[in-house]
Amino acid sequence: MISIQATDSMERIFRRAVQARLPLSADDNCEVTRQESVLPHAGENVVMLTISSIMFRMIMVLHFDEDVNTRAYCVDLIGEVSLLDVLLEAWNLCCGAVNQELLEFFPDLGMSTPYVLGASCMHYLDELKPDYLASFAIEINGCARFAATLGVCAQATVDFVANETAITETNGELELF
Amino acid sequence: MFEQSLLSALAGAALATLAGGTFYKLKVVRSIAVLRGAIAQQEGQLLQASEREATQAAQHEAAQLGLANDLSRLQRELVVKSDALSDAQSIINAAAADKAQWLTQAGKIAGEAARLNALAATFERWHEQMISLMEQNQDMHAKNQELSSIVRHVVIVSLNASIEAARAGTAGRGFAVVASEVRALAARSEELSKSYRDSLHRNDLTTTTTFQDIQAGGKMITASLGSVKVLADQFQTTLH
């Protein structure tokens, strides 16, 4: 129920959002690589967030480990804030950027607040019967490594084409959580 | 001589008189001719004037007829225009009534949209309930982990019991059977605990995604209601 050009567009929007919003500094190099297979086992924990529209819901998941590299990248830059708070905020900004771009095509959209779960629950992602599911490996400055899962469940035909150009310069949707 | 002179004078006078009379007669005739010519000229002028007047009268009559036709046409047009004006007035009156009604309706829509914005409180309640539900899930995860730990301990105890029963030889046979049963029960408990843990993970995902869908949907509805209210307000402003 999701056209190829729509999934391509979603993936393009997702990549742009992650590259623009996940790095904590604008100078950081963020590589987003599409994985051939879905990675439910990646990371110990996940930050989950949902964007809902009348026709579909998009589930965006950031897989992370509280390892030395991740902690070094996230916490050292921020200071006293906990790793979890940093990642919740960063992923919220990513989803806000995706939401912002999707609004151009779907005027009725809403975004949830982020929630942290154990990564084990991702083994059951198929039970949500997603029409589109993709996994990505994310590497920032060659040290901090994450994974991401993008899933879309549609109740109607979803078809649109997002532009190829860069993300609109907004700060995304600010959420208090 | 005198007589002759008198006669001559008389003759001369007669001749003069005759000549004068003839001259006078000629003059009169000439005057009559002149007068006749003048009369004829006057008659011609009068005839021309009469003809002009007749032409002008005809033109006036034609103009009068044209004016009468125009007047008649204008009267008909006036009737038509008057009817149209009356219709337009009716339409304007109806539009004014409609406008008042629309104004009321726009006010109601804006009011309803503002009232429905209170749905945010409902979404907030769902959020709190979801947090509560997830906390219960976390609690069940912790208890299940504790149960799993106990089961593993029971397995070790049952293994030790089997070893001790074997050491006891014949006397420990009965105890060995019990230890074996306990180990089997522990193994089943372990399986159950794993299954329960998987169910909890599945439950985590389902609960979270469902709740997030509800939460995001709620925000979508709130935003849409906000747009409806803005449009209704704009409509009201335009009608004012």
Interface residues (C-beta under 8 A of the other chain):
Chain A: M48 L49 T50 I51 S52 S53 I54 R57 I59 D108 L109 G110 M111 S112 T113 Y115 L117 G118 S120 C121 M122 H123 Y124 L125 E127 L128
Chain B: H127 M134 H141 H201 R202 D204 L205 T206 T208 T209 F211 Q212 D213 Q215 A216 G217 G218 K219 M220 I221 T222 A223 S224
